[in-house]
């Protein structure tokens, strides 16, 4: 039983870590590629709307997690698919907290952080947003960014 729990924890952790690479690739090649139509307003000066077209990516990225939860429980009880979905979900929650709450301040929860890691994430994302177009972007990841952004 303990080995099974460790296996599922490891599956969840590996999935979480792999999601950073998937995020980088989808951000660079899809969101700044053929799906730019949805992502473009996110790179423009803010207009007085609560939502952006970019928010559609929440649904796009949440769907695989929900499907993995469903198929991970539906046929044989708890299995690896469920924990892969859990890794997706946990990454999505972290992404929301970092991107929408910390960086873009859509919710004013972490406004005055002194944490060097969080400040570094914010700096890297500002570098990403200095480009208003879809080309010449940098810093496409979210949780793992180059060390140079953590220097003060």
C-alpha positions as CSV (number, residue, x, y, z in Angstrom):
1,X,0.0,0.0,0.0
2,X,2.8,2.4,0.9
3,X,4.6,1.7,-2.4
4,X,1.3,2.4,-4.3
5,X,1.0,5.7,-2.5
6,X,4.6,6.6,-3.3
7,X,4.1,5.6,-6.9
8,X,1.1,7.9,-7.3
9,X,2.8,10.8,-5.5
10,X,5.8,10.3,-7.9
11,X,3.4,10.3,-10.9
12,X,1.8,13.5,-9.7
13,X,5.2,15.2,-9.1
14,X,6.7,14.1,-12.4
15,X,3.5,15.4,-14.2
16,X,3.7,18.7,-12.4
17,X,7.4,19.2,-13.4
18,X,6.7,18.1,-17.0
19,X,3.9,20.7,-17.2
20,X,6.4,23.5,-17.1
21,X,7.9,22.2,-20.3
22,X,4.5,21.7,-21.9
23,X,3.5,25.2,-20.8
24,X,6.7,26.7,-22.3
25,X,6.1,24.9,-25.6
26,X,2.4,25.8,-25.8
27,X,3.0,29.4,-24.9
28,X,5.8,29.8,-27.4
29,X,4.4,27.9,-30.4
30,X,0.6,27.9,-29.9
31,X,-0.3,31.1,-28.0
32,X,2.4,33.1,-29.8
33,X,1.6,31.1,-33.0
34,X,-1.7,30.2,-34.6
35,X,-3.7,30.9,-31.4
36,X,-2.3,34.5,-31.2
37,X,-5.9,35.8,-31.8
38,X,-6.8,34.6,-28.3
39,X,-3.6,35.6,-26.6
40,X,-3.0,39.0,-28.2
41,X,-5.2,41.1,-25.9
42,X,-3.1,39.8,-23.0
43,X,-0.1,41.6,-24.4
44,X,-1.9,44.9,-25.0
45,X,-2.4,47.7,-22.6
46,X,-5.3,46.9,-20.3
47,X,-8.8,48.0,-21.2
48,X,-11.6,48.1,-18.6
49,X,-12.8,44.5,-19.0
50,X,-12.8,41.9,-16.3
51,X,-12.0,39.1,-18.8
52,X,-9.7,38.7,-21.8
53,X,-9.9,36.5,-24.8
54,X,-6.8,34.9,-23.4
55,X,-8.9,33.5,-20.6
56,X,-10.1,30.8,-23.0
57,X,-6.9,29.0,-22.4
58,X,-8.1,28.2,-18.9
59,X,-10.8,26.0,-20.5
60,X,-8.4,24.5,-23.0
61,X,-5.9,23.5,-20.3
62,X,-8.4,22.4,-17.7
63,X,-10.2,20.0,-20.0
64,X,-7.4,17.4,-20.1
65,X,-7.2,17.4,-16.3
66,X,-10.9,16.9,-16.0
67,X,-10.9,14.1,-18.5
68,X,-8.0,12.4,-16.7
69,X,-9.8,12.6,-13.4
70,X,-12.9,11.1,-15.0
71,X,-11.1,8.2,-16.8
72,X,-8.8,7.7,-13.8
73,X,-11.8,6.9,-11.7
74,X,-14.5,5.6,-14.1
75,X,-13.3,2.2,-15.1
76,X,-11.0,0.7,-12.6
77,X,-11.1,2.9,-9.5
78,X,-8.1,5.0,-8.7
79,X,-5.3,4.7,-11.2
80,X,-2.3,6.6,-12.7
81,X,-4.6,8.6,-15.1
82,X,-6.2,10.2,-12.0
83,X,-2.8,11.3,-10.6
84,X,-1.6,12.6,-14.0
85,X,-4.8,14.7,-13.9
86,X,-3.9,15.8,-10.4
87,X,-0.5,16.9,-11.5
88,X,-2.1,19.0,-14.3
89,X,-4.6,20.4,-11.7
90,X,-1.9,21.3,-9.2
91,X,0.2,23.0,-11.9
92,X,-2.9,24.9,-13.1
93,X,-3.6,26.2,-9.5
94,X,0.1,27.3,-9.2
95,X,-0.1,28.9,-12.6
96,X,-3.2,30.8,-11.6
97,X,-1.7,32.0,-8.4
98,X,1.6,33.1,-10.0
99,X,0.2,34.5,-13.3
100,X,-3.1,36.0,-12.5
101,X,-2.7,36.8,-8.8
102,X,1.0,37.6,-8.3
103,X,2.0,39.0,-11.6
104,X,-1.0,40.6,-13.2
105,X,-2.7,41.4,-9.8
106,X,-6.2,40.4,-11.0
107,X,-6.7,39.6,-7.4
108,X,-4.8,41.7,-4.8
109,X,-3.6,38.8,-2.6
110,X,0.2,39.0,-2.9
111,X,0.7,42.7,-3.6
112,X,3.7,43.4,-1.4
113,X,5.8,40.2,-1.4
114,X,9.5,40.4,-0.4
115,X,10.1,36.8,-1.5
116,X,13.1,36.8,-4.0
117,X,11.7,33.8,-6.0
118,X,8.3,35.5,-6.5
119,X,10.0,38.8,-7.4
120,X,12.1,37.0,-9.9
121,X,9.1,35.4,-11.5
122,X,7.4,38.8,-11.8
123,X,10.6,40.3,-13.4
124,X,10.8,37.5,-16.0
125,X,7.2,37.9,-16.9
126,X,7.6,41.7,-17.3
127,X,10.4,40.9,-19.8
128,X,8.0,38.6,-21.6
129,X,5.4,41.4,-21.8
130,X,7.7,44.1,-23.1
131,X,7.0,42.6,-26.5
132,X,3.5,43.7,-27.6
133,X,3.6,41.5,-30.7
134,X,3.7,37.7,-31.1
135,X,7.4,37.7,-32.3
136,X,10.6,38.2,-30.4
137,X,9.3,36.8,-27.2
138,X,11.3,35.5,-24.3
139,X,10.6,33.9,-20.9
140,X,7.8,31.6,-22.0
141,X,7.8,29.4,-18.9
142,X,6.0,30.2,-15.6
143,X,7.5,28.6,-12.5
144,X,11.1,28.0,-13.7
145,X,12.8,31.1,-15.1
146,X,16.4,31.9,-15.7
147,X,18.5,32.6,-12.6
148,X,19.4,36.1,-13.8
149,X,15.9,37.3,-12.8
150,X,16.5,36.4,-9.2
151,X,19.4,38.8,-8.7
152,X,18.6,42.1,-7.0
